[in-house]
Amino acid sequence: MPSTEVDPISDLLRRAHVIGVVGLSNSPLRPSHGVSAYMQTHGYRIIPVNPHIDEALGEKAYPSLLEVPVKVDIVNIFRRPEFVEGVVDQAIQLKVPAVWMQEDVIHQRAAEKARQAGILVVMDRCILKEHQKRFL
């Protein structure tokens, strides 16, 4: 008998179109670049959020989430935990539906703050691996 339980991650990845990647590097050697390139090849628009680069993966980079001119469906965070709370505060301000903290990015207080604001939080998981698990 098929499960009627909804998988929130599958649902999110089906509905989302634009991923703002905070900490995206323009170096192909960095995990943020490889993961974002994978998501881009699977139909997602990737918006780099990094004040130290002009562009990545053919998209203009923005210094902060607050400066991104399009609606973001998922904020994917590739920053050390001490920077997460500021990113989450911006996501709350923008009413972004989901915050995704990559593997080893763990910040319980920021996650709770996001949940209190009605934001879906995925923490300490790789968006590429979760996508592959569900759609390949």
N, CA, C and O of each residue as an XYZ file, in Angstrom:
544
protein
N       0.850     -1.191      0.000
C       0.000      0.000      0.000
C       0.893      1.252      0.000
O       1.759      1.386      0.865
N       0.693      2.164     -0.956
C       1.549      3.364     -1.020
C       1.312      4.278      0.183
O       0.198      4.399      0.692
N       2.396      4.911      0.614
C       2.312      5.830      1.743
C       1.590      7.102      1.311
O       1.821      7.625      0.220
N       0.715      7.587      2.181
C       0.018      8.840      1.887
C       0.723     10.008      2.562
O       0.298     11.157      2.445
N       1.805      9.700      3.269
C       2.561     10.741      3.960
C       3.279     11.614      2.933
O       3.932     11.112      2.017
N       3.146     12.916      3.102
C       3.802     13.852      2.191
C       5.239     14.075      2.661
O       5.483     14.334      3.839
N       6.174     13.973      1.736
C       7.574     14.256      2.034
C       7.798     15.746      1.795
O       7.761     16.195      0.649
N       8.031     16.524      2.859
C       8.169     17.974      2.669
C       9.331     18.357      1.749
O       9.254     19.367      1.050
N      10.403     17.564      1.743
C      11.544     17.892      0.880
C      11.186     17.657     -0.586
O      11.493     18.496     -1.434
N      10.547     16.539     -0.896
C      10.109     16.290     -2.282
C       9.173     17.398     -2.746
O       9.304     17.929     -3.849
N       8.228     17.730     -1.876
C       7.244     18.769     -2.196
C       7.952     20.100     -2.474
O       7.647     20.784     -3.450
N       8.896     20.453     -1.606
C       9.649     21.700     -1.777
C      10.417     21.695     -3.098
O      10.356     22.662     -3.857
N      11.139     20.610     -3.372
C      11.963     20.560     -4.583
C      11.104     20.553     -5.852
O      11.557     20.995     -6.907
N       9.877     20.057     -5.756
C       8.964     20.097     -6.905
C       8.444     21.508     -7.159
O       8.322     21.929     -8.310
N       8.138     22.236     -6.093
C       7.525     23.561     -6.207
C       8.537     24.672     -6.478
O       8.201     25.670     -7.116
N       9.757     24.511     -6.005
C      10.754     25.590     -6.077
C      11.297     25.758     -7.492
O      11.445     24.788     -8.236
N      11.588     26.999     -7.847
C      12.193     27.311     -9.145
C      13.477     28.102     -9.010
O      14.389     27.961     -9.825
N      13.551     28.945     -7.970
C      14.692     29.846     -7.802
C      15.354     29.554     -6.459
O      14.707     29.569     -5.412
N      16.663     29.288     -6.513
C      17.428     29.010     -5.304
C      18.485     30.098     -5.140
O      19.364     30.252     -5.988
N      18.392     30.844     -4.053
C      19.426     31.811     -3.712
C      20.495     31.082     -2.920
O      20.222     30.560     -1.839
N      21.709     31.043     -3.448
C      22.781     30.277     -2.801
C      23.736     31.246     -2.108
O      24.542     31.922     -2.747
N      23.619     31.291     -0.774
C      24.444     32.194      0.024
C      25.791     31.514      0.264
O      25.867     30.428      0.838
N      26.852     32.184     -0.193
C      28.194     31.617     -0.074
C      28.612     30.853     -1.316
O      29.593     30.110     -1.287
N      27.871     31.028     -2.417
C      28.245     30.346     -3.668
C      29.578     30.885     -4.159
O      29.776     32.095     -4.270
N      30.480     29.972     -4.448
C      31.799     30.335     -4.959
C      31.799     30.233     -6.484
O      31.066     29.428     -7.058
N      32.618     31.048     -7.129
C      32.756     30.919     -8.579
C      33.877     29.941     -8.943
O      34.223     29.798    -10.116
N      34.444     29.268     -7.934
C      35.478     28.261     -8.182
C      34.843     26.885     -8.344
O      34.152     26.413     -7.441
N      35.074     26.229     -9.498
C      34.513     24.889     -9.716
C      35.010     23.852     -8.709
O      34.455     22.757     -8.627
N      36.049     24.188     -7.945
C      36.598     23.246     -6.969
C      35.825     23.254     -5.649
O      36.004     22.357     -4.826
N      34.975     24.247     -5.442
C      34.255     24.368     -4.178
C      32.940     23.594     -4.215
O      32.270     23.570     -5.248
N      32.558     22.958     -3.097
C      31.287     22.216     -3.065
C      30.074     23.068     -3.452
O      29.164     22.579     -4.122
N      30.056     24.327     -3.036
C      28.906     25.181     -3.360
C      28.716     25.302     -4.869
O      27.586     25.355     -5.354
N      29.806     25.344     -5.597
C      29.753     25.474     -7.055
C      29.220     24.189     -7.691
O      28.336     24.233     -8.546
N      29.762     23.046     -7.267
C      29.330     21.770     -7.835
C      27.874     21.461     -7.550
O      27.142     21.019     -8.435
N      27.454     21.694     -6.312
C      26.062     21.438     -5.934
C      25.129     22.356     -6.720
O      24.097     21.912     -7.222
N      25.491     23.631     -6.826
C      24.644     24.596     -7.532
C      24.597     24.304     -9.029
O      23.546     24.451     -9.654
N      25.724     23.894     -9.612
C      25.745     23.530    -11.036
C      24.816     22.344    -11.282
O      24.087     22.319    -12.274
N      24.841     21.368    -10.386
C      23.944     20.212    -10.502
C      22.484     20.669    -10.478
O      21.691     20.270    -11.330
N      22.134     21.504     -9.503
C      20.745     21.968     -9.387
C      20.344     22.769    -10.627
O      19.209     22.675    -11.095
N      21.281     23.554    -11.152
C      21.019     24.343    -12.356
C      20.710     23.421    -13.546
O      19.797     23.699    -14.323
N      21.470     22.327    -13.687
C      21.231     21.413    -14.810
C      19.901     20.668    -14.650
O      19.400     20.079    -15.607
N      19.332     20.696    -13.439
C      18.035     20.058    -13.213
C      16.896     21.081    -13.187
O      15.832     20.824    -12.623
N      17.131     22.233    -13.799
C      16.039     23.165    -14.056
C      15.831     24.276    -13.062
O      14.895     25.062    -13.212
N      16.669     24.369    -12.053
C      16.517     25.444    -11.074
C      17.337     26.653    -11.499
O      18.433     26.510    -12.042
N      16.807     27.835    -11.251
C      17.598     29.049    -11.468
C      18.396     29.295    -10.192
O      17.838     29.347     -9.096
N      19.684     29.442    -10.349
C      20.586     29.660     -9.221
C      20.953     31.144     -9.164
O      21.413     31.717    -10.152
N      20.747     31.751     -8.007
C      21.131     33.150     -7.800
C      22.284     33.163     -6.793
O      22.079     32.844     -5.622
N      23.494     33.526     -7.232
C      24.630     33.594     -6.303
C      24.484     34.780     -5.336
O      24.182     35.900     -5.748
N      24.702     34.509     -4.058
C      24.702     35.572     -3.054
C      26.059     35.509     -2.361
O      26.305     34.670     -1.494
N      26.937     36.438     -2.781
C      28.304     36.457     -2.274
C      28.895     37.829     -2.627
O      29.025     38.162     -3.805
N      29.251     38.621     -1.617
C      29.766     39.969     -1.903
C      31.152     39.976     -2.547
O      31.626     41.032     -2.966
N      31.805     38.827     -2.633
C      33.182     38.778     -3.133
C      33.301     38.371     -4.600
O      34.410     38.307     -5.131
N      32.183     38.097     -5.260
C      32.234     37.710     -6.683
C      31.222     38.532     -7.481
O      30.258     39.059     -6.925
N      31.453     38.632     -8.784
C      30.527     39.351     -9.666
C      29.489     38.416    -10.267
O      28.340     38.799    -10.487
N      29.918     37.167    -10.531
C      28.972     36.205    -11.102
C      29.469     34.793    -10.856
O      30.636     34.563    -10.541
N      28.535     33.844    -11.012
C      28.866     32.418    -10.940
C      27.806     31.671    -11.737
O      26.629     32.030    -11.701
N      28.215     30.651    -12.444
C      27.296     29.813    -13.225
C      26.448     30.629    -14.200
O      25.296     30.296    -14.477
N      27.051     31.712    -14.716
C      26.358     32.533    -15.706
C      25.310     33.472    -15.128
O      24.565     34.102    -15.879
N      25.240     33.575    -13.811
C      24.263     34.455    -13.155
C      24.987     35.542    -12.386
O      26.029     35.294    -11.780
N      24.428     36.770    -12.410
C      24.976     37.888    -11.641
C      24.893     37.557    -10.147
O      23.889     37.026     -9.674
N      25.954     37.877     -9.422
C      25.973     37.665     -7.977
C      25.515     38.935     -7.253
O      25.707     40.048     -7.743
N      24.909     38.748     -6.081
C      24.435     39.855     -5.258
C      25.122     39.787     -3.902
O      25.392     38.699     -3.392
N      25.411     40.966     -3.308
C      26.124     40.975     -2.034
C      25.310     40.396     -0.870
O      25.881     39.849      0.073
N      23.986     40.516     -0.935
C      23.144     39.966      0.140
C      21.804     39.539     -0.444
O      21.437     39.938     -1.549
N      21.088     38.728      0.312
C      19.756     38.297     -0.125
C      18.839     39.486     -0.354
O      18.006     39.472     -1.260
N      18.996     40.517      0.470
C      18.106     41.675      0.384
C      18.233     42.406     -0.946
O      17.347     43.175     -1.317
N      19.328     42.173     -1.665
C      19.536     42.860     -2.945
C      19.127     42.028     -4.160
O      19.183     42.519     -5.287
N      18.718     40.778     -3.946
C      18.298     39.912     -5.057
C      16.965     40.438     -5.588
O      16.006     40.564     -4.826
N      16.891     40.751     -6.900
C      15.692     41.401     -7.439
C      14.544     40.453     -7.803
O      13.500     40.914     -8.265
N      14.710     39.148     -7.608
C      13.635     38.206     -7.932
C      13.239     37.447     -6.669
O      13.996     37.386     -5.700
N      12.044     36.872     -6.698
C      11.564     36.089     -5.567
C      12.344     34.776     -5.492
O      12.465     34.053     -6.481
N      12.861     34.488     -4.324
C      13.637     33.272     -4.092
C      12.738     32.253     -3.386
O      12.037     32.590     -2.432
N      12.767     30.998     -3.864
C      11.950     29.943     -3.261
C      12.690     29.203     -2.137
O      12.079     28.781     -1.155
N      14.003     29.054     -2.294
C      14.830     28.385     -1.289
C      16.095     29.206     -1.093
O      16.734     29.609     -2.065
N      16.457     29.455      0.160
C      17.761     30.024      0.464
C      18.642     28.848      0.867
O      18.411     28.210      1.894
N      19.655     28.569      0.049
C      20.582     27.465      0.307
C      21.851     28.072      0.900
O      22.505     28.901      0.268
N      22.197     27.651      2.128
C      23.281     28.305      2.862
C      24.552     27.455      2.863
O      24.581     26.346      3.395
N      25.597     28.006      2.253
C      26.950     27.425      2.265
C      27.860     28.356      3.050
O      28.860     28.842      2.522
N      27.524     28.602      4.287
C      28.356     29.454      5.155
C      28.573     28.740      6.467
O      27.811     27.843      6.827
N      29.612     29.134      7.186
C      29.862     28.555      8.506
C      28.705     28.928      9.444
O      28.064     29.964      9.270
N      28.449     28.068     10.440
C      27.298     28.299     11.324
C      27.217     29.692     11.940
O      26.120     30.206     12.154
N      28.359     30.307     12.228
C      28.294     31.629     12.876
C      27.686     32.703     11.976
O      27.311     33.768     12.466
N      27.580     32.447     10.672
C      26.987     33.430      9.755
C      25.519     33.139      9.435
O      24.860     33.928      8.759
N      25.017     32.020      9.917
C      23.687     31.562      9.511
C      22.567     32.470     10.011
O      21.621     32.751      9.274
N      22.666     32.924     11.243
C      21.552     33.688     11.810
C      21.257     34.957     11.013
O      20.094     35.305     10.812
N      22.288     35.642     10.564
C      22.077     36.844      9.750
C      21.390     36.520      8.425
O      20.540     37.275      7.953
N      21.766     35.401      7.840
C      21.135     34.960      6.587
C      19.668     34.627      6.834
O      18.799     35.012      6.051
N      19.396     33.917      7.913
C      18.015     33.555      8.252
C      17.185     34.816      8.514
O      16.027     34.889      8.103
N      17.767     35.803      9.191
C      17.042     37.061      9.427
C      16.631     37.703      8.099
O      15.513     38.202      7.968
N      17.532     37.688      7.119
C      17.194     38.241      5.798
C      16.101     37.404      5.124
O      15.194     37.959      4.505
N      16.181     36.080      5.240
C      15.166     35.203      4.643
C      13.789     35.473      5.261
O      12.777     35.486      4.560
N      13.766     35.686      6.572
C      12.506     36.004      7.253
C      11.963     37.332      6.742
O      10.774     37.455      6.448
N      12.841     38.318      6.639
C      12.439     39.640      6.149
C      11.821     39.536      4.752
O      10.857     40.238      4.445
N      12.374     38.665      3.909
C      11.905     38.506      2.531
C      10.755     37.495      2.408
O      10.209     37.295      1.323
N      10.394     36.860      3.534
C       9.335     35.843      3.528
C       9.629     34.698      2.550
O       8.743     34.233      1.833
N      10.886     34.259      2.536
C      11.298     33.131      1.692
C      10.644     31.864      2.274
O      10.664     31.675      3.490
N      10.066     30.996      1.428
C       9.361     29.818      1.944
C      10.254     28.766      2.614
O       9.782     28.033      3.484
N      11.534     28.675      2.227
C      12.377     27.607      2.768
C      13.826     28.056      2.922
O      14.366     28.793      2.098
N      14.436     27.582      4.014
C      15.863     27.792      4.261
C      16.502     26.411      4.318
O      16.038     25.528      5.039
N      17.567     26.238      3.554
C      18.257     24.953      3.481
C      19.694     25.160      3.938
O      20.443     25.911      3.313
N      20.085     24.495      5.034
C      21.456     24.577      5.518
C      22.171     23.298      5.078
O      21.750     22.192      5.416
N      23.241     23.464      4.331
C      23.974     22.324      3.771
C      24.581     21.453      4.869
O      24.516     21.805      6.046
N      25.166     20.324      4.491
C      25.786     19.416      5.458
C      26.780     20.171      6.336
O      27.544     21.008      5.855
N      26.757     19.865      7.607
C      27.623     20.473      8.618
C      27.294     21.930      8.909
O      28.024     22.582      9.656
N      26.227     22.452      8.346
C      25.779     23.797      8.687
C      24.596     23.619      9.641
O      23.481     23.298      9.229
N      24.875     23.838     10.930
C      23.881     23.587     11.972
C      23.795     24.818     12.868
O      24.798     25.278     13.413
N      22.583     25.339     13.008
C      22.364     26.481     13.899
C      20.929     26.376     14.409
O      19.987     26.834     13.762
N      20.784     25.760     15.585
C      19.440     25.475     16.123
C      18.625     26.744     16.363
O      17.438     26.780     16.036
N      19.233     27.775     16.921
C      18.474     28.993     17.225
C      17.948     29.639     15.948
O      16.794     30.064     15.893
N      18.791     29.713     14.928
C      18.356     30.300     13.652
C      17.255     29.443     13.020
O      16.294     29.969     12.459
N      17.406     28.121     13.116
C      16.391     27.222     12.560
C      15.051     27.438     13.261
O      14.008     27.503     12.610
N      15.084     27.547     14.578
C      13.851     27.750     15.337
C      13.217     29.093     14.995
O      11.997     29.201     14.867
N      14.056     30.113     14.851
C      13.566     31.446     14.480
C      12.859     31.387     13.120
O      11.789     31.971     12.943
N      13.463     30.680     12.170
C      12.862     30.540     10.832
C      11.529     29.781     10.915
O      10.540     30.178     10.300
N      11.520     28.690     11.682
C      10.266     27.914     11.828
C       9.167     28.766     12.442
O       8.013     28.693     12.019
N       9.520     29.576     13.443
C       8.540     30.465     14.086
C       7.950     31.443     13.066
O       6.811     31.886     13.209
N       8.731     31.772     12.042
C       8.272     32.700     10.995
C       7.537     31.951      9.873
O       7.165     32.551      8.864
N       7.331     30.641     10.054
C       6.585     29.874      9.060
C       7.425     29.374      7.895
O       6.884     29.001      6.854
N       8.743     29.363      8.064
C       9.653     28.936      7.003
C      10.010     27.464      7.198
O      10.315     27.040      8.312
N       9.970     26.689      6.118
C      10.430     25.302      6.168
C      11.947     25.313      6.312
O      12.638     26.014      5.573
N      12.462     24.542      7.258
C      13.902     24.489      7.492
C      14.408     23.071      7.230
O      13.872     22.100      7.764
N      15.447     22.967      6.403
C      16.169     21.716      6.213
C      17.587     22.011      6.679
O      18.223     22.950      6.200
N      18.087     21.196      7.628
C      19.384     21.505      8.220
C      20.308     20.293      8.151
O      19.881     19.156      8.353
N      21.591     20.558      7.862
C      22.636     19.537      7.860
C      22.351     18.457      6.808
O      22.591     17.272      7.038
N      21.833     18.892      5.646
C      21.592     17.950      4.546
C      22.005     18.611      3.236
O      21.915     19.829      3.082
N      22.458     17.788      2.299
C      22.902     18.299      1.002
C      21.731     18.285      0.025
O      21.104     17.247     -0.184
N      21.438     19.438     -0.573
C      20.311     19.552     -1.499
C      20.524     18.666     -2.737
O      19.561     18.122     -3.277
N      21.774     18.518     -3.188
C      22.067     17.647     -4.336
C      21.723     16.200     -3.985
O      21.036     15.522     -4.749
N      22.196     15.728     -2.839
C      21.944     14.334     -2.439
C      20.457     14.079     -2.235
O      19.948     13.024     -2.612
N      19.763     15.040     -1.643
C      18.323     14.866     -1.409
C      17.564     14.867     -2.738
O      16.592     14.129     -2.895
N      18.002     15.692     -3.695
C      17.382     15.709     -5.020
C      17.611     14.370     -5.725
O      16.676     13.787     -6.275
N      18.844     13.890     -5.708
C      19.171     12.614     -6.362
C      18.362     11.470     -5.773
O      17.840     10.626     -6.501
N      18.262     11.447     -4.448
C      17.529     10.388     -3.747
C      16.079     10.309     -4.211
O      15.509      9.222     -4.309
N      15.486     11.466     -4.498
C      14.064     11.522     -4.814
C      13.741     11.507     -6.296
O      12.680     11.020     -6.685
N      14.623     12.024     -7.130
C      14.249     12.251     -8.536
C      15.115     11.538     -9.561
O      14.844     11.652    -10.756
N      16.148     10.805     -9.147
C      16.983     10.101    -10.132
C      16.819      8.593     -9.983
O      17.440      7.828    -10.721
